[in-house]
Amino acid sequence: MNSETVQDVTSPSSATTTGAALFELRGVCVSFPSAGTHRSILDDVSLAVKSGEVVGIVGPSGTGKTTLLRVLSGLLAPTSGEVLLDGQPVTAPSQDAVTVFQDYSSALLPWRTVGRNVALPLERGVGKAERKERVIRALETVGLADRADEYPWRLSGGMQQRVQIARALVLEPRVLLMDEPFGALDAITKASLHDQLLEVQAKTGSTIIFITHDVEEAVYLSDRVVVIHGTPGMLVHTVSTELSRPRDQIQTRDVPRYQDVRNQLAKVLRDGHAD
């Protein structure tokens, strides 16, 4: 890993040249007790993400990507280092940063309608009229306003994942954290949801940080892609995609820059470091 790559990854200014950092990780390390010692999962992870940015995280299995997302969400405290959201320490889960998981079928309650699934996070502390309005708005954002009275098990996998995204959006979060959100879907459905997610981001202005094993998915969706590699996991490379929006499943993938970034990431994932 050369010095230029390290500077790209660790310097907050390199990630926030067009806006202030919303999410920051500073020297984050995570380790767990293991057989009388400590097993290190993440080592010295520093990253800054600006408001409205879409950042993809790629890396081999076992490099700590999901652990990193849990740290960002406040579900897991780092062993050392700090996590900041809008300058404030992240010490517990909050409505400002909501996680969408891959397993939509387990995340949704089959005995509740789509509308009632989406309303679930609002049932404490939000009045009925406001709750209904926010549910309708969230379902409209993901294109499912006409399915509010359906049950999740009657919907396709892609629609179920859109319901889960709507349930996150109903909280009006500043950040969507997504753990391989499209990994269980077929290629055609996945492509459709890629475009749906970009439309959601355009409508809401949300910051999106997502994990994927799919390099092409990372390039297509992201403003910036970071690579986590090794044991313990470290951020070894970052690249801005520099792809214009709106994006198109055919035209965008034919742009030379798309192909250059894809190939660059594939090489880093293979070698474990940038040239």
Secondary structure, DSSP 4 states (H G I P E B T S, - for coil): --HHHHHHHH-HHHH-TTS-EEEEEEEEEEEEEETTEEEEEEEEEEEEEETT-EEEEE--TTSSHHHHHHHHHTSS--SEEEEEETTEE--S-BTTEEEE-S-HHHHS-TTS-HHHHHHGGGTTTS-HHHHHHHHHHHHHHTT-GGGTTS-GGGS-HHHHHHHHHHHHHTT--SEEEEESTTTTS-HHHHHHHHHHHHHHHHHH--EEEEE-S-HHHHHHH-SEEEEEETTTBEEEEEEE----SS--TTHHHHSHHHHHHHHHHHHHHHHSS--
